[in-house]
Amino acid sequence: ETGVTQTPRHLVMGMTNKKSLKCEQHLGHNAMYWYKQSAKKPLELMFVYSLEERVENNSVPSRFSPECPNSSHLFLHLHTLQPEDSALYLCASSPGPSSPVAFFGQGTRLTVV
Amino acid sequence: DQQVKQNSPSLSVQEGRISILNCDYTNSMFDYFLWYKKYPAEGPTFLISISSIKDKNEDGRFTVFLNKSAKHLSLHIVPSQPGDSAVYFCAASVISNSGYALNFGKGTSLLVTP
Protein backbone atom coordinates (compact mmCIF):
# COMPACT_ATOMS: atom_id res chain seq x y z
CA GLU A 1 0.00 0.00 0.00
CA THR A 2 1.34 3.41 -0.98
CA GLY A 3 1.98 5.62 2.05
CA VAL A 4 0.97 8.89 0.40
CA THR A 5 -1.54 8.86 -2.44
CA GLN A 6 -2.33 11.79 -4.72
CA THR A 7 -5.19 12.14 -7.18
CA PRO A 8 -5.44 12.91 -9.97
CA ARG A 9 -2.02 12.07 -11.44
CA HIS A 10 -2.59 14.41 -14.37
CA LEU A 11 -4.86 17.44 -14.72
CA VAL A 12 -5.45 19.87 -17.54
CA MET A 13 -7.56 22.89 -16.68
CA GLY A 14 -8.54 26.19 -18.22
CA MET A 15 -7.78 29.49 -16.55
CA THR A 16 -11.42 29.95 -15.50
CA ASN A 17 -11.89 26.47 -14.08
CA LYS A 18 -12.02 25.39 -10.46
CA LYS A 19 -10.44 22.09 -9.54
CA SER A 20 -9.06 20.34 -6.47
CA LEU A 21 -6.06 18.14 -5.85
CA LYS A 22 -6.39 15.45 -3.23
CA CYS A 23 -3.80 13.84 -0.98
CA GLU A 24 -4.24 11.00 1.49
CA GLN A 25 -1.64 9.55 3.82
CA HIS A 26 -1.84 6.17 5.55
CA LEU A 27 1.24 6.58 7.74
CA GLY A 28 -0.28 8.08 10.86
CA HIS A 29 1.73 11.26 10.41
CA ASN A 30 0.89 14.56 12.03
CA ALA A 31 2.21 16.98 9.43
CA MET A 32 1.29 17.37 5.76
CA TYR A 33 2.76 19.58 3.08
CA TRP A 34 2.17 20.87 -0.42
CA TYR A 35 5.22 21.44 -2.59
CA LYS A 36 5.45 22.77 -6.12
CA GLN A 37 8.08 21.73 -8.65
CA SER A 38 8.42 23.90 -11.73
CA ALA A 39 10.79 23.16 -14.57
CA LYS A 40 14.44 23.80 -13.66
CA LYS A 41 13.54 25.02 -10.19
CA PRO A 42 13.92 23.39 -6.79
CA LEU A 43 10.89 22.04 -4.98
CA GLU A 44 9.15 24.98 -3.35
CA LEU A 45 7.22 24.64 -0.12
CA MET A 46 3.69 26.03 -0.45
CA PHE A 47 1.82 25.05 2.71
CA VAL A 48 2.43 23.20 5.95
CA TYR A 49 -0.25 21.70 8.15
CA SER A 50 0.48 20.32 11.59
CA LEU A 51 -2.31 18.49 13.39
CA GLU A 52 -4.76 19.92 10.86
CA GLU A 53 -3.75 23.53 11.53
CA ARG A 54 -2.02 25.58 8.90
CA VAL A 55 1.28 26.70 10.35
CA GLU A 56 3.11 28.03 7.34
CA ASN A 57 2.16 29.68 4.08
CA ASN A 58 5.10 30.67 1.95
CA SER A 59 3.46 33.70 0.34
CA VAL A 60 1.45 31.60 -2.05
CA PRO A 61 -1.11 33.43 -4.24
CA SER A 62 -4.70 33.22 -3.03
CA ARG A 63 -5.72 31.34 -6.17
CA PHE A 64 -4.27 28.32 -4.32
CA SER A 65 -6.37 27.41 -1.30
CA PRO A 66 -5.44 24.47 0.94
CA GLU A 67 -7.76 22.48 3.15
CA CYS A 68 -6.91 19.88 5.77
CA PRO A 69 -10.13 18.33 7.14
CA ASN A 70 -8.26 15.72 9.20
CA SER A 71 -4.72 14.47 9.73
CA SER A 72 -4.98 11.96 6.87
CA HIS A 73 -6.33 14.18 4.11
CA LEU A 74 -5.10 17.31 2.41
CA PHE A 75 -6.61 19.22 -0.49
CA LEU A 76 -5.40 21.98 -2.72
CA HIS A 77 -8.23 23.95 -4.28
CA LEU A 78 -7.36 25.73 -7.51
CA HIS A 79 -9.21 28.60 -9.17
CA THR A 80 -8.41 31.13 -11.88
CA LEU A 81 -4.92 29.78 -12.37
CA GLN A 82 -2.38 31.13 -14.83
CA PRO A 83 -0.35 29.16 -17.39
CA GLU A 84 2.78 29.76 -15.30
CA ASP A 85 1.14 27.72 -12.52
CA SER A 86 1.64 24.62 -14.64
CA ALA A 87 3.92 22.38 -12.60
CA LEU A 88 4.19 19.15 -10.63
CA TYR A 89 2.38 19.48 -7.31
CA LEU A 90 3.65 17.16 -4.62
CA CYS A 91 2.05 16.26 -1.33
CA ALA A 92 4.15 14.98 1.55
CA SER A 93 3.68 13.91 5.14
CA SER A 94 6.00 13.56 8.10
CA PRO A 95 5.67 12.41 11.70
CA GLY A 96 6.15 15.97 12.96
CA PRO A 97 8.88 17.24 15.28
CA SER A 98 10.11 13.68 15.96
CA SER A 99 11.55 13.11 12.50
CA PRO A 100 12.73 15.23 9.61
CA VAL A 101 11.91 12.65 6.96
CA ALA A 102 9.02 13.54 4.65
CA PHE A 103 7.33 10.94 2.51
CA PHE A 104 6.07 12.12 -0.84
CA GLY A 105 3.20 11.15 -3.05
CA GLN A 106 3.68 10.64 -6.77
CA GLY A 107 2.48 14.12 -7.59
CA THR A 108 -0.13 15.69 -9.82
CA ARG A 109 1.12 17.03 -13.14
CA LEU A 110 -0.96 20.18 -13.69
CA THR A 111 -1.24 21.96 -17.01
CA VAL A 112 -3.10 25.26 -17.20
CA VAL A 113 -4.27 26.20 -20.68
CA ASP B 1 17.20 33.38 -2.13
CA GLN B 2 18.17 29.74 -2.46
CA GLN B 3 19.58 28.29 0.74
CA VAL B 4 20.47 24.87 -0.66
CA LYS B 5 22.48 24.62 -3.86
CA GLN B 6 23.43 21.74 -6.09
CA ASN B 7 25.78 23.24 -8.63
CA SER B 8 26.14 20.20 -10.87
CA PRO B 9 22.97 19.62 -12.89
CA SER B 10 24.22 16.28 -14.17
CA LEU B 11 26.80 13.57 -13.54
CA SER B 12 27.75 10.49 -15.54
CA VAL B 13 29.54 7.55 -13.90
CA GLN B 14 30.50 4.09 -15.03
CA GLU B 15 28.89 1.11 -13.35
CA GLY B 16 30.96 -0.13 -10.40
CA ARG B 17 32.67 3.22 -9.83
CA ILE B 18 31.92 5.77 -7.14
CA SER B 19 29.32 8.49 -7.65
CA ILE B 20 29.81 11.69 -5.64
CA LEU B 21 27.00 14.21 -5.52
CA ASN B 22 27.63 17.56 -3.87
CA CYS B 23 25.49 20.08 -2.07
CA ASP B 24 26.19 23.46 -0.45
CA TYR B 25 24.02 25.41 1.94
CA THR B 26 23.98 28.89 3.42
CA ASN B 27 21.86 28.64 6.57
CA SER B 28 23.92 27.57 9.58
CA MET B 29 20.69 26.90 11.52
CA PHE B 30 19.80 23.78 9.55
CA ASP B 31 19.36 20.77 11.84
CA TYR B 32 19.09 17.94 9.36
CA PHE B 33 20.21 17.20 5.87
CA LEU B 34 18.56 14.65 3.62
CA TRP B 35 19.03 13.12 0.22
CA TYR B 36 16.10 12.14 -1.95
CA LYS B 37 16.06 10.19 -5.18
CA LYS B 38 13.50 10.83 -7.90
CA TYR B 39 12.59 8.81 -10.95
CA PRO B 40 10.55 10.40 -13.77
CA ALA B 41 6.81 10.56 -13.10
CA GLU B 42 7.30 9.61 -9.44
CA GLY B 43 7.58 11.56 -6.22
CA PRO B 44 10.91 11.90 -4.42
CA THR B 45 11.94 8.91 -2.31
CA PHE B 46 13.91 9.34 0.89
CA LEU B 47 17.42 7.91 0.68
CA ILE B 48 19.53 8.89 3.67
CA SER B 49 19.83 11.68 6.21
CA ILE B 50 22.35 13.15 8.60
CA SER B 51 21.97 15.25 11.72
CA SER B 52 23.98 18.43 12.01
CA ILE B 53 25.79 16.97 15.04
CA LYS B 54 27.34 14.20 12.94
CA ASP B 55 29.81 14.26 10.09
CA LYS B 56 29.09 10.91 8.47
CA ASN B 57 26.21 8.51 8.06
CA GLU B 58 26.35 5.27 6.15
CA ASP B 59 23.61 2.98 4.86
CA GLY B 60 24.73 0.18 2.61
CA ARG B 61 26.14 1.60 -0.60
CA PHE B 62 25.19 5.14 0.39
CA THR B 63 27.25 7.43 2.62
CA VAL B 64 26.58 11.07 3.39
CA PHE B 65 29.37 13.33 4.61
CA LEU B 66 28.77 16.67 6.30
CA ASN B 67 31.36 19.44 6.59
CA LYS B 68 29.75 22.13 8.72
CA SER B 69 32.62 24.56 8.55
CA ALA B 70 32.41 24.54 4.76
CA LYS B 71 28.59 24.29 4.76
CA HIS B 72 28.94 21.37 2.40
CA LEU B 73 27.61 17.86 2.20
CA SER B 74 28.10 15.06 -0.25
CA LEU B 75 26.49 11.75 -1.10
CA HIS B 76 28.74 8.87 -2.08
CA ILE B 77 27.33 5.86 -3.87
CA VAL B 78 29.67 2.93 -4.19
CA PRO B 79 29.56 0.81 -6.21
CA SER B 80 27.25 2.65 -8.59
CA GLN B 81 24.62 0.60 -10.39
CA PRO B 82 22.53 1.39 -13.49
CA GLY B 83 19.40 1.40 -11.30
CA ASP B 84 20.86 4.36 -9.42
CA SER B 85 20.25 6.53 -12.49
CA ALA B 86 17.82 9.18 -11.26
CA VAL B 87 17.67 12.78 -10.09
CA TYR B 88 19.10 13.28 -6.61
CA PHE B 89 17.88 16.13 -4.43
CA CYS B 90 19.66 17.50 -1.42
CA ALA B 91 17.40 18.96 1.26
CA ALA B 92 17.92 20.73 4.57
CA SER B 93 15.57 21.59 7.39
CA VAL B 94 15.18 23.43 10.66
CA ILE B 95 12.94 22.00 13.37
CA SER B 96 9.96 24.07 14.40
CA ASN B 97 6.82 23.44 16.42
CA SER B 98 5.13 22.24 13.27
CA GLY B 99 7.84 19.78 12.40
CA TYR B 100 10.24 20.06 9.53
CA ALA B 101 9.83 22.01 6.31
CA LEU B 102 12.43 21.03 3.76
CA ASN B 103 14.50 23.37 1.61
CA PHE B 104 15.54 21.62 -1.58
CA GLY B 105 18.32 22.06 -4.08
CA LYS B 106 17.59 21.93 -7.82
CA GLY B 107 18.80 18.36 -8.12
CA THR B 108 21.59 16.50 -9.89
CA SER B 109 20.74 14.02 -12.61
CA LEU B 110 22.91 10.93 -12.24
CA LEU B 111 23.46 8.55 -15.13
CA VAL B 112 25.21 5.28 -14.41
CA THR B 113 26.39 3.61 -17.61
CA PRO B 114 27.09 -0.11 -17.99
Boltz contact constraints between the chains, C-beta under 6 A:
constraints:
  - contact:
      token1: [A, 31]
      token2: [B, 99]
      max_distance: 6.0
  - contact:
      token1: [A, 42]
      token2: [B, 104]
      max_distance: 6.0
  - contact:
      token1: [A, 42]
      token2: [B, 105]
      max_distance: 6.0
  - contact:
      token1: [A, 42]
      token2: [B, 106]
      max_distance: 6.0
  - contact:
      token1: [A, 43]
      token2: [B, 104]
      max_distance: 6.0
  - contact:
      token1: [A, 45]
      token2: [B, 101]
      max_distance: 6.0
  - contact:
      token1: [A, 48]
      token2: [B, 98]
      max_distance: 6.0
  - contact:
      token1: [A, 48]
      token2: [B, 101]
      max_distance: 6.0
  - contact:
      token1: [A, 50]
      token2: [B, 98]
      max_distance: 6.0
  - contact:
      token1: [A, 50]
      token2: [B, 99]
      max_distance: 6.0
  - contact:
      token1: [A, 55]
      token2: [B, 98]
      max_distance: 6.0
  - contact:
      token1: [A, 90]
      token2: [B, 43]
      max_distance: 6.0
  - contact:
      token1: [A, 94]
      token2: [B, 99]
      max_distance: 6.0
  - contact:
      token1: [A, 96]
      token2: [B, 99]
      max_distance: 6.0
  - contact:
      token1: [A, 97]
      token2: [B, 95]
      max_distance: 6.0
  - contact:
      token1: [A, 97]
      token2: [B, 99]
      max_distance: 6.0
  - contact:
      token1: [A, 100]
      token2: [B, 32]
      max_distance: 6.0
  - contact:
      token1: [A, 100]
      token2: [B, 93]
      max_distance: 6.0
  - contact:
      token1: [A, 100]
      token2: [B, 100]
      max_distance: 6.0
  - contact:
      token1: [A, 101]
      token2: [B, 46]
      max_distance: 6.0
  - contact:
      token1: [A, 102]
      token2: [B, 102]
      max_distance: 6.0
  - contact:
      token1: [A, 104]
      token2: [B, 43]
      max_distance: 6.0
  - contact:
      token1: [A, 104]
      token2: [B, 44]
      max_distance: 6.0
  - contact:
      token1: [A, 105]
      token2: [B, 43]
      max_distance: 6.0
  - contact:
      token1: [A, 106]
      token2: [B, 42]
      max_distance: 6.0
  - contact:
      token1: [A, 106]
      token2: [B, 43]
      max_distance: 6.0
  - contact:
      token1: [A, 107]
      token2: [B, 43]
      max_distance: 6.0
